[in-house]
Amino acid sequence: MRSRGPLRSYTVHIGSSFMRFEPPDTCLVAYVGDLSGDDVTPMNAAIEEVAKSIDGMFMLVDLSRTGEVTGHAREGGLHGMRALNPRGTAVFGADFRLRVVATLITKAAALIDARVKGPVSFHEREDQARAWLEGVRRHPGHSHL
């Protein structure tokens, strides 16, 4: 997919959490501490703004320092997945509880909105997540890489 414009590199801080946009098409989101809807909503807005300028984005999601996740934050995550419709999402650092939450959000997004088809994969470390995303980028449709 071709970009409509170059993605510039920058970081957005929201409380203790942050997002880093990395050219050409990747967004790293690190959720730090407890998450509420007040945390997720502005992050979604920033992602949606960037998503308007490119033809698809890959997501890296760092849950290694994430605490409790409220219902409003889960709803915000669902909204974000539907609005962004990432080409691939690699989650890393999630304990079992957070893997369940993330899995429910991504499955709900795909059930509610048939356009949401990007593969999702869970990894222990960031380097593993990045390697998986690179495989998806090179071989779309082969999410088992």
N, C-alpha and C positions, 0 to 999 in steps of 0.2 A: 504494500500500500504506500502510495506517495503522500508525503506531507504537503499540506496546503501552505505551510510556512515553517521555518525552522523553529524547533523547540529550543528555547534558551535555558541554560542551566541556572537554577536558583533554588533557594530553600525558603519555605514558609513555616514559621513557628506558631503553633497554637497551644498555649499553655506549655506543658512539658513535652508534648508531642510535636512532630515535625513532618514535613513532606519535602522531598528533594526531587526536582525535575531534572532528568538527565537526558541530554540529546542522544539519539534522535527521537526516542519514543518511549521512555521509561519513567515511571514515577515510583519512588521509594517512599512508603508511608511507614513511619515508626510511631506506634501508639505507646505512650509512656504513662504509666500510672492508671488510675481508674478512669473509665470512659463514660461520658454522658452524651446526650444529644447535643449539648452545647459545645462539645469538643468536635463531634463528627460533622455537624452542619457546616461550619466554615471551611473545613477540610474538603468536603464534597463540593462546595462552591468554587474553591480554587481549582480542583481537579476538572470540574465541568468547564470552567473558563479555558483551561489549557486544551481540553478535549475538542473544543470548537475549532481550534486552529490546526489540528493534525487529524489524519485519517485512521487513527487507531493507536491505542496506548497499551503498553505492558505494565503490569503492576507488580511491585515487590512489596510485601507487607511484613513488617517486623513486629512480631508479637512477643518478643523475648522479655520485654519490660512492662507488659500490659497487666493491669490489675483486674478489678471487677468491671463488667460491662453491663450498663443498664439497658432496660428494654428500649428506651428512646435511642440509645446508641446503636442497638441492633437494627432498629427501624431505619436509622440513618445509613447504616451500612448497606441495607437492602436497597434503599433509594440510590445510593452511590453506585452500586453494582449495575443497577438498571440504567441509570443515566449515562454512565461511562461505557458500559459494555466492553470491558477490556479484552484485548486479543489473547491474553493469557495472564494468569495471576499466580505468582509463586509466594506462598506464605512460609515464613521461617521463624523458628524460635518459640513456637506455640506449645504449651503443655496440653495435655489431653482435653481439659475443660475448654480451652480456647479453640482447639481444633474442632470440637463439636460445635461451638458457636459459629465459627467461620464456615464450616461445612453447611450448617443450616441456612446461613445467610446466602451463600452462593447457590445452593439448591433451590431455595425459595425464589431467588431472582430469576433463575432459569425456568421455573414453573410458571411464574407470573408473567414473564415477558419472553416470548419465544425467540426474540432477537439475541438474548444473552446466551452465547454458546462458547465463549472462550474457556479453554481448559483451566483447571485449578489444580495445583499440586502443593503438597506440604513437605517441608525440608527442615532438617535440624539447624543448618547453618546458611548464612547468606551466600557464600560461594557456591553451595549446591543449588540454591534457588536461582542464582544468576545463570549458572550453567544450564539448568533446565529451561529457563526462559530463552536463552540463546538457541537451544535446540528447537523450541516452538517457533521462534522467529525464522530460523532457517528452513524448517519443515512444517509449515502450517498443516493442521489436520492430523499430526502424529504426536499427540500429547503424551504418549506412553514413553517418550524418550527419556 
